[in-house]
Amino acid sequence: MNAVGGKLTKLEKYWVLYDVGNSAFVLLISTIIPIYFKNLAQANGVSAANSTAYWGYSISLATLIVAILGPILGTLADTKGYKKPLFTLIMMLGVLGCAALALPLSWILFLAVFVIAKVGLSSSMIFYDSMLSDITTDERMDRVSTSGYAWGYIGSCIPFTISLLLILFAEKLSLTASFATGIAFVLNAAWWFLVTLPLLKNYKQIHYIEVEKHPFKKAMQRLGGVFKDIKKQKEIFVFLLAFFFYIDGVYTIIDMATSYGKDVGISDNQLLFALLLTQVVAFPCAILFGRLSQKYKTKDLINVCIVGYFLITAFALQLDKAWEFWFLAVCVAMFQGAIQSLSRSYYAKIIPKEKSSEYFGFYDIFGKGASFTGTMLMGIFTQITGTSKAGVALICLMFILGFIIFQQATRIQRQEVSLNG
């Protein structure tokens, strides 16, 4: 394995490629898909506030399903030889779901197919994140993890740009906007599948638990054991609690930014180009944070990201102009990849390697549980108050709580290092 500052190995690059593949669908979720859905719902008489709420509820349902299935799948995947097949199966659920969005569907059926596709995407990330301990070393995790997000941002711009051009110039190409959007869904699904192939071909599970009789039953028993272990390991438990709160705000912003932008009067084209800019700016920023992790402590960089996100959310409370949305898009890009990738690598370094999928199953519970809470609360408060800004105010509170609890997690870590030292 290369030194900390060396180039990425082939296997590390193949792992990074999956971020490039699935990020195409992630970008669709934050741009084209909600716009397409809101326009579809509006055409059927659904109000803007209600369509935003329904969009939030669908995301919440998907995250709830993954939160339930995640630990079970993750625990089963730690069995020798199980991780790659399970990853492939779940990844294909997402890919086919993305392609199926191209079918002519009512707005309700569209949401149903979207939930299936998002479950596939989110569940696949449990296996993907846990692969980090198999494809690199602890010393390189921060850099490799940030590289995944960085190249995911810039790589996803390729199919997204083609999709955007198809939609914007649909009339000149003698296509309807709906048909052009359908082509975009199929294109992104194909991209996701094709760039995942190198990882599927070359990944080997290094850390595992030997195959036992009745693997599903044994997995359930191990799941209960991991839950007990996490409760006893204060550093891990308190970090997960902090992660729940601050990642709540991050995921809610990612999932609801476009819908929120439409509600405050930003045009579709402005939204799409602003979020494309986010991907471009996020690339060098994620790379930068990866290099900073070689000089500064990961916990300090995570603190910077949480504070940055709090300021962004506070500014969003008065957002009502297109240039403000563009400004916020750039600000989000500065921290989005860093806070997710550094949290992932921070966690990967403090958990048992042979139980990485099991522990990342619980990591996913806290992450997806946060996303469920954020989008659900934003949907409820938007419907109650008639304005999306009430939900944004709650996100500010989440970042404050996450920051405070994360300080406790790092204090516990220092105490344990001191005792073991």
C-alpha positions as a printed NumPy array, in Angstrom:
array([[  0.   ,   0.   ,   0.   ],
       [  1.274,   3.472,  -0.814],
       [  2.38 ,   5.972,   1.782],
       [ -0.1  ,   8.449,   3.208],
       [  0.776,  11.133,   0.682],
       [  1.175,   8.827,  -2.34 ],
       [ -1.116,   8.363,  -5.32 ],
       [ -4.268,   6.316,  -5.052],
       [ -3.824,   2.609,  -5.729],
       [ -5.863,   0.913,  -8.461],
       [ -8.222,  -0.62 ,  -5.91 ],
       [ -8.689,   2.736,  -4.181],
       [ -9.489,   4.274,  -7.572],
       [-12.034,   1.559,  -8.327],
       [-13.657,   2.234,  -4.947],
       [-13.745,   5.972,  -5.713],
       [-15.436,   5.205,  -9.04 ],
       [-18.548,   3.99 ,  -7.244],
       [-18.935,   7.475,  -5.806],
       [-18.638,   8.779,  -9.365],
       [-21.401,   6.394, -10.448],
       [-23.976,   6.77 ,  -7.683],
       [-23.382,  10.525,  -7.386],
       [-25.048,  10.915, -10.78 ],
       [-28.315,   9.721,  -9.225],
       [-27.672,  11.71 ,  -6.039],
       [-27.361,  14.851,  -8.176],
       [-30.608,  14.019,  -9.954],
       [-32.326,  13.701,  -6.562],
       [-31.273,  17.224,  -5.612],
       [-32.006,  18.826,  -8.997],
       [-34.003,  17.367, -11.885],
       [-36.138,  14.795, -10.03 ],
       [-37.785,  17.169,  -7.497],
       [-38.367,  19.791, -10.194],
       [-39.897,  17.161, -12.478],
       [-42.044,  15.838,  -9.61 ],
       [-43.225,  19.278,  -8.487],
       [-44.18 ,  20.19 , -12.059],
       [-45.946,  16.817, -12.429],
       [-47.816,  17.336,  -9.161],
       [-48.715,  20.938, -10.024],
       [-50.169,  19.785, -13.339],
       [-52.478,  17.554, -11.307],
       [-53.64 ,  20.34 ,  -8.996],
       [-51.284,  19.767,  -6.037],
       [-50.195,  23.013,  -4.319],
       [-46.517,  23.999,  -4.015],
       [-46.504,  23.585,  -0.217],
       [-48.158,  20.164,  -0.406],
       [-45.852,  18.896,  -3.166],
       [-42.84 ,  19.965,  -1.071],
       [-44.297,  18.104,   1.895],
       [-45.045,  14.971,  -0.166],
       [-41.5  ,  15.042,  -1.548],
       [-40.166,  15.262,   2.002],
       [-42.418,  12.398,   3.125],
       [-41.23 ,  10.137,   0.277],
       [-37.6  ,  10.738,   1.229],
       [-38.474,  10.08 ,   4.859],
       [-40.16 ,   6.778,   3.934],
       [-37.11 ,   5.66 ,   1.937],
       [-34.757,   6.502,   4.779],
       [-36.998,   4.72 ,   7.309],
       [-36.934,   1.541,   5.206],
       [-33.138,   1.696,   4.955],
       [-32.815,   2.4  ,   8.669],
       [-34.707,  -0.822,   9.369],
       [-32.968,  -2.976,   6.747],
       [-29.496,  -1.428,   7.082],
       [-28.232,  -3.133,  10.235],
       [-29.607,  -6.513,   9.1  ],
       [-27.961,  -6.278,   5.672],
       [-24.757,  -4.9  ,   7.152],
       [-24.464,  -7.685,   9.726],
       [-25.144, -10.355,   7.085],
       [-22.556,  -8.763,   4.758],
       [-19.735,  -9.257,   7.277],
       [-19.957, -13.002,   6.623],
       [-17.144, -14.205,   4.357],
       [-18.082, -13.941,   0.679],
       [-21.403, -12.182,   1.276],
       [-20.531,  -8.498,   0.924],
       [-19.964,  -8.293,  -2.847],
       [-23.118, -10.272,  -3.869],
       [-25.328,  -8.269,  -1.49 ],
       [-23.785,  -5.012,  -2.672],
       [-24.397,  -5.99 ,  -6.313],
       [-28.032,  -6.936,  -5.681],
       [-28.886,  -3.747,  -3.799],
       [-26.953,  -1.543,  -6.221],
       [-28.944,  -2.99 ,  -9.147],
       [-32.199,  -2.215,  -7.308],
       [-31.151,   1.44 ,  -7.333],
       [-29.97 ,   1.39 , -10.938],
       [-33.155,  -0.223, -12.272],
       [-35.29 ,   2.056, -10.103],
       [-33.542,   5.105, -11.549],
       [-34.192,   3.856, -15.09 ],
       [-37.842,   3.05 , -14.25 ],
       [-38.485,   6.717, -13.424],
       [-38.529,   7.211, -17.198],
       [-41.824,   5.322, -17.45 ],
       [-45.017,   7.402, -17.864],
       [-46.273,   7.483, -14.286],
       [-48.77 ,   9.436, -12.215],
       [-47.223,  11.664,  -9.548],
       [-48.081,   9.109,  -6.839],
       [-46.544,   6.17 ,  -8.739],
       [-43.538,   8.327,  -9.585],
       [-42.95 ,   8.843,  -5.864],
       [-43.335,   5.095,  -5.24 ],
       [-40.688,   4.202,  -7.84 ],
       [-38.455,   6.963,  -6.497],
       [-38.671,   5.461,  -2.982],
       [-37.563,   2.063,  -4.352],
       [-34.634,   3.621,  -6.229],
       [-33.522,   5.65 ,  -3.209],
       [-33.687,   2.586,  -0.966],
       [-31.35 ,   0.855,  -3.427],
       [-28.968,   3.82 ,  -3.454],
       [-28.888,   4.333,   0.307],
       [-28.61 ,   0.633,   1.149],
       [-25.72 ,   0.157,  -1.262],
       [-23.79 ,   2.848,   0.612],
       [-23.737,   0.666,   3.756],
       [-21.67 ,  -1.951,   1.911],
       [-19.668,   0.655,   0.023],
       [-18.688,   2.599,   3.15 ],
       [-17.683,  -0.588,   4.96 ],
       [-15.426,  -1.544,   2.014],
       [-13.175,   1.359,   3.009],
       [-11.367,  -0.771,   5.601],
       [-10.752,  -3.477,   2.97 ],
       [ -9.317,  -1.256,   0.241],
       [ -7.001,   1.047,   2.234],
       [ -5.265,   1.643,   5.579],
       [ -6.247,   3.765,   8.587],
       [ -3.569,   6.329,   7.691],
       [ -5.025,   6.85 ,   4.198],
       [ -8.732,   6.695,   5.048],
       [ -9.331,  10.455,   5.282],
       [ -7.688,  11.05 ,   1.928],
       [ -9.35 ,   8.14 ,   0.131],
       [-12.764,   8.975,   1.615],
       [-12.57 ,  12.638,   0.578],
       [-11.345,  11.571,  -2.882],
       [-14.518,   9.513,  -3.268],
       [-16.749,  12.502,  -2.619],
       [-14.541,  14.854,  -4.647],
       [-14.455,  12.756,  -7.808],
       [-18.108,  11.871,  -7.265],
       [-18.996,  15.553,  -7.472],
       [-17.031,  16.296, -10.624],
       [-17.731,  12.94 , -12.3  ],
       [-21.476,  13.238, -11.837],
       [-21.378,  16.486, -13.801],
       [-20.77 ,  14.525, -17.021],
       [-24.134,  12.69 , -17.24 ],
       [-25.874,  15.604, -15.521],
       [-24.643,  18.142, -18.088],
       [-25.776,  15.882, -20.948],
       [-29.138,  15.425, -19.197],
       [-29.515,  19.155, -18.632],
       [-28.754,  19.956, -22.273],
       [-31.283,  17.342, -23.388],
       [-33.997,  18.912, -21.243],
       [-33.17 ,  22.547, -22.061],
       [-32.967,  21.902, -25.814],
       [-35.708,  19.262, -25.966],
       [-37.884,  21.365, -28.255],
       [-35.05 ,  21.955, -30.743],
       [-34.371,  18.211, -30.727],
       [-38.066,  17.575, -31.455],
       [-38.553,  15.997, -28.031],
       [-41.064,  16.718, -25.315],
       [-39.632,  17.859, -21.986],
       [-41.063,  14.729, -20.364],
       [-39.434,  12.387, -22.896],
       [-36.097,  14.202, -22.642],
       [-36.221,  13.854, -18.85 ],
       [-36.956,  10.137, -19.266],
       [-33.846,   9.756, -21.433],
       [-31.892,  11.524, -18.692],
       [-33.058,   8.99 , -16.094],
       [-31.977,   6.04 , -18.276],
       [-28.654,   7.725, -19.106],
       [-27.795,   8.26 , -15.444],
       [-28.771,   4.7  , -14.555],
       [-26.451,   3.365, -17.266],
       [-23.624,   5.624, -16.05 ],
       [-24.101,   4.402, -12.476],
       [-23.922,   0.748, -13.553],
       [-20.974,   1.017, -15.953],
       [-18.578,   2.895, -13.663],
       [-19.33 ,   0.408, -10.847],
       [-18.081,  -2.573, -12.877],
       [-14.341,  -2.14 , -12.031],
       [-15.109,  -2.314,  -8.292],
       [-17.335,  -5.365,  -8.746],
       [-14.561,  -7.108, -10.688],
       [-11.64 ,  -6.309,  -8.369],
       [-12.986,  -5.939,  -4.811],
       [-12.126,  -8.685,  -2.318],
       [-13.448,  -8.877,   1.22 ],
       [-10.419,  -8.93 ,   3.557],
       [-12.036,  -8.419,   6.961],
       [-14.865, -10.859,   7.625],
       [-16.473, -13.392,   9.914],
       [-16.254, -17.026,   8.852],
       [-19.295, -18.678,   7.292],
       [-21.454, -20.44 ,   9.861],
       [-24.516, -22.65 ,   9.73 ],
       [-27.713, -20.641,   9.533],
       [-25.922, -17.378,   8.545],
       [-29.077, -15.246,   8.793],
       [-29.805, -16.451,  12.332],
       [-26.181, -15.9  ,  13.341],
       [-26.257, -12.448,  11.762],
       [-29.263, -11.529,  13.899],
       [-27.453, -12.727,  16.995],
       [-24.362, -10.686,  16.076],
       [-26.585,  -7.679,  15.419],
       [-27.805,  -7.784,  19.   ],
       [-24.222,  -8.155,  20.19 ],
       [-23.043,  -5.138,  18.198],
       [-25.888,  -3.031,  19.593],
       [-24.781,  -3.93 ,  23.13 ],
       [-21.13 ,  -3.242,  22.241],
       [-21.924,   0.199,  20.811],
       [-23.804,   1.163,  23.976],
       [-20.747,   0.169,  26.039],
       [-18.242,   1.976,  23.789],
       [-18.929,   5.567,  24.768],
       [-16.687,   7.095,  22.106],
       [-18.613,   5.372,  19.312],
       [-22.06 ,   5.907,  20.813],
       [-21.615,   9.619,  21.56 ],
       [-20.094,  10.212,  18.116],
       [-23.102,   8.533,  16.496],
       [-25.418,  10.729,  18.555],
       [-23.573,  13.88 ,  17.453],
       [-23.534,  12.585,  13.87 ],
       [-27.313,  12.107,  14.034],
       [-27.891,  15.784,  14.752],
       [-25.394,  17.509,  12.483],
       [-25.839,  15.175,   9.522],
       [-29.602,  15.724,   9.891],
       [-29.1  ,  19.274,   8.673],
       [-26.699,  18.239,   5.905],
       [-28.975,  15.562,   4.43 ],
       [-32.075,  17.736,   4.715],
       [-30.343,  20.541,   2.826],
       [-29.243,  18.101,   0.113],
       [-32.71 ,  16.546,  -0.221],
       [-34.81 ,  19.701,   0.07 ],
       [-32.68 ,  22.513,  -1.426],
       [-34.29 ,  22.469,  -4.861],
       [-37.82 ,  22.191,  -3.521],
       [-37.117,  25.023,  -1.05 ],
       [-35.631,  27.153,  -3.837],
       [-38.769,  26.755,  -5.956],
       [-40.936,  27.728,  -2.988],
       [-39.084,  31.036,  -2.513],
       [-39.376,  31.882,  -6.217],
       [-36.106,  30.7  ,  -7.798],
       [-36.633,  29.629, -11.431],
       [-36.   ,  26.046, -12.571],
       [-33.026,  27.002, -14.755],
       [-31.444,  29.068, -11.969],
       [-31.822,  26.116,  -9.596],
       [-30.27 ,  23.634, -11.995],
       [-27.264,  25.768, -12.922],
       [-26.65 ,  26.806,  -9.298],
       [-26.603,  23.178,  -8.179],
       [-24.332,  22.246, -11.101],
       [-21.971,  24.941,  -9.845],
       [-22.133,  23.275,  -6.426],
       [-20.729,  20.059,  -7.903],
       [-17.883,  21.876,  -9.644],
       [-16.883,  23.887,  -6.561],
       [-17.257,  20.863,  -4.261],
       [-14.559,  18.958,  -6.159],
       [-11.513,  21.086,  -5.226],
       [-12.93 ,  21.78 ,  -1.751],
       [-13.235,  18.069,  -0.943],
       [ -9.689,  17.489,  -2.256],
       [ -8.482,  20.402,  -0.117],
       [-10.032,  18.997,   3.048],
       [ -8.469,  15.612,   2.243],
       [ -5.039,  17.224,   2.191],
       [ -5.765,  19.315,   5.27 ],
       [ -6.547,  16.059,   7.106],
       [ -2.85 ,  15.191,   6.764],
       [ -1.925,  18.326,   8.745],
       [ -4.881,  18.88 ,  11.064],
       [ -6.954,  16.577,  13.243],
       [-10.077,  15.147,  11.629],
       [-12.219,  16.279,  14.558],
       [-11.129,  19.913,  14.098],
       [-12.041,  19.829,  10.417],
       [-15.455,  18.334,  11.227],
       [-16.017,  21.177,  13.721],
       [-15.239,  23.732,  11.014],
       [-17.763,  22.078,   8.693],
       [-20.536,  22.041,  11.313],
       [-20.061,  25.745,  12.088],
       [-19.997,  26.527,   8.359],
       [-23.262,  24.679,   7.794],
       [-24.931,  26.474,  10.698],
       [-24.053,  29.867,   9.183],
       [-25.31 ,  28.714,   5.771],
       [-28.66 ,  27.601,   7.211],
       [-29.078,  30.82 ,   9.186],
       [-28.514,  32.832,   6.002],
       [-31.063,  30.676,   4.134],
       [-33.822,  31.907,   6.468],
       [-34.018,  35.198,   4.579],
       [-33.314,  33.783,   1.09 ],
       [-35.577,  35.307,  -1.569],
       [-33.264,  36.233,  -4.462],
       [-31.577,  34.132,  -7.132],
       [-28.077,  35.486,  -6.37 ],
       [-28.507,  34.463,  -2.722],
       [-29.299,  30.901,  -3.8  ],
       [-26.169,  30.917,  -5.973],
       [-24.118,  32.224,  -3.048],
       [-25.473,  29.532,  -0.738],
       [-24.805,  26.86 ,  -3.379],
       [-21.114,  27.796,  -3.391],
       [-20.99 ,  27.877,   0.427],
       [-22.62 ,  24.446,   0.691],
       [-20.118,  23.11 ,  -1.86 ],
       [-17.245,  24.15 ,   0.397],
       [-18.303,  21.827,   3.211],
       [-20.671,  19.192,   1.8  ],
       [-18.147,  16.578,   0.707],
       [-15.807,  17.248,   3.605],
       [-18.299,  16.752,   6.43 ],
       [-19.612,  13.5  ,   4.951],
       [-16.262,  11.993,   3.985],
       [-14.44 ,  12.974,   7.192],
       [-17.316,  11.63 ,   9.312],
       [-17.133,   8.356,   7.376],
       [-13.368,   7.963,   7.788],
       [-13.445,   9.135,  11.444],
       [-15.969,   6.39 ,  12.195],
       [-14.141,   3.745,  10.134],
       [-11.017,   4.299,  12.241],
       [-12.719,   3.776,  15.614],
       [-14.697,   0.593,  14.854],
       [-13.56 ,  -3.077,  14.656],
       [-12.462,  -3.824,  11.07 ],
       [-13.891,  -7.362,  10.948],
       [-17.315,  -5.974,  11.902],
       [-17.222,  -2.93 ,   9.63 ],
       [-20.489,  -3.689,   7.796],
       [-22.296,  -4.341,  11.077],
       [-21.082,  -1.074,  12.561],
       [-21.771,   0.862,   9.362],
       [-25.28 ,  -0.564,   9.483],
       [-25.75 ,   1.337,  12.744],
       [-23.933,   4.342,  11.276],
       [-26.541,   4.276,   8.55 ],
       [-29.351,   4.088,  11.119],
       [-28.172,   7.316,  12.705],
       [-27.548,   8.967,   9.326],
       [-30.796,   7.854,   7.718],
       [-32.691,   8.406,  10.948],
       [-31.433,  11.964,  10.873],
       [-32.481,  12.377,   7.259],
       [-35.91 ,  10.944,   8.102],
       [-36.29 ,  13.348,  11.018],
       [-35.14 ,  16.405,   9.082],
       [-37.223,  15.898,   5.95 ],
       [-40.263,  14.816,   7.967],
       [-40.08 ,  17.841,  10.276],
       [-39.529,  20.165,   7.332],
       [-42.556,  18.673,   5.579],
       [-44.779,  18.945,   8.664],
       [-43.769,  22.498,   9.572],
       [-44.067,  23.613,   5.937],
       [-47.662,  22.371,   5.802],
       [-48.561,  23.787,   9.234],
       [-47.093,  27.252,   8.627],
       [-47.48 ,  27.43 ,   4.852],
       [-43.795,  28.389,   4.465],
       [-40.614,  26.311,   4.076],
       [-38.632,  28.736,   6.244],
       [-40.123,  27.309,   9.44 ],
       [-38.489,  23.975,   8.639],
       [-35.154,  25.652,   7.888],
       [-35.156,  27.22 ,  11.372],
       [-35.3  ,  23.721,  12.881],
       [-32.249,  22.689,  10.87 ],
       [-30.243,  25.476,  12.537],
       [-31.017,  23.904,  15.903],
       [-29.813,  20.498,  14.699],
       [-26.374,  21.886,  13.85 ],
       [-26.072,  23.496,  17.284],
       [-26.928,  20.237,  19.064],
       [-24.6  ,  18.244,  16.813],
       [-21.689,  20.589,  17.524],
       [-22.173,  20.422,  21.3  ],
       [-22.422,  16.615,  21.423],
       [-19.453,  16.174,  19.072],
       [-17.279,  18.077,  21.563],
       [-18.242,  15.482,  24.167],
       [-17.342,  12.645,  21.784],
       [-13.857,  14.057,  21.177],
       [-13.316,  14.561,  24.928],
       [-14.132,  10.882,  25.516],
       [-11.692,   9.913,  22.751],
       [ -8.893,  11.939,  24.361],
       [ -9.578,  10.313,  27.715],
       [ -9.46 ,   6.806,  26.214],
       [ -6.237,   7.554,  24.34 ],
       [ -4.72 ,   8.895,  27.568],
       [ -5.749,   5.787,  29.534],
       [ -4.492,   3.387,  26.842],
       [ -1.31 ,   5.378,  26.441]])
